[in-house]
Amino acid sequence: ISRSQLWQWAKHQAKTDKGQVITADYLLKVLDEEVAQLAKEMGEQRFKASKIPQAKKHLAGQITGKDYADFLTSLLYEDIVVLEDLKAKI
């Protein structure tokens, strides 16, 4: 399911198969629950070293439509390119 599909479901208040109305708040709640589960499974140290917190932040903006980006590459560029790593290799 793409970020656009989630946004569209919230915008049009689609319903789950159990009748739950999909809203931006509902999607953010599910996102929080899923990230909390990942953090638990990974352990604190591995979770903090991952990019999951950044991914959560970016996905939250996309699914609510608050910070929707036409191109994910532009949105995520600063998180993908890490200049400190490049300098260390030169």
N, C-alpha and C positions, 0 to 999 in steps of 0.2 A: 504494500500500500504506500503510495507516494505521499509526500508532504502536501501536495496540491489536493489530493483526494481527501485527506484528513481535514484540510481547511474547508473544502467544499461541503463535506458532511456537516461541519459545525455551522457554516454559513446558512445552510438550508435546513438545519436541525433535523437531520436524518435520524432514524432510530435503529438501535441494535436489534438483533433477533429476539431479544428479551424485552423490547419495548423501551429501553433507556434512550432518552433524547440525547443526541450528541451535540454538545455545546463546547465552546472554547474552554470553559472551566472543567468540563468533564474530561476533555483530552489532556489538559494540564495535570489533572488528578491521576489519570492513567500513566502519564509520562513520569510523574513523581514516584508512583508505585513501582514501575519497571526499573527506574534508575536506582531506587532504594534496594530492590532485589539484586540487581547487579553488584551494587556496593557490598552487600552482605556476602554474596557468593565469591567475590574477588578478594575480599579482605581490605582493610583500610589503606594499607600501604600501596597495594597494586592499583586500587581504585583512584587514589590521589595522583598516582603517576600516569594514569590513563588520560585520554582526551574526552572521556565520557561527560564530565561536567560541561565542557565547552559545547559538545554535541547537543546536550540537553538544552543549553541556553539558546543555541541557534534553532533547534527544532521547535522549541516553544514559540519563538517569534514567527516561525513559518506557519505553524498549524493554527495560530490565532489570527494570522493576517496582519499583526502589528508591524512586523519587520519583514514582510515578504520580499524575497529577492528573485528576480527573473533568472539569474544565473547563480548557482551554488558556488561556482568557482570564485566569483567576485566576493561573495559573502564570506567564504571560508579561507580566502587567500592568506590572511595574516596568521591563521591558525595552522596552515599547512606549511608555509615557508618560515623556517626558523633561522634567522641570520646568525645567531650564536653558533649553531652547529656547522654552518658553512664556513665561518671564520676559523673554527678549530681545525677544519680539514685542510685549510690552505697553508 
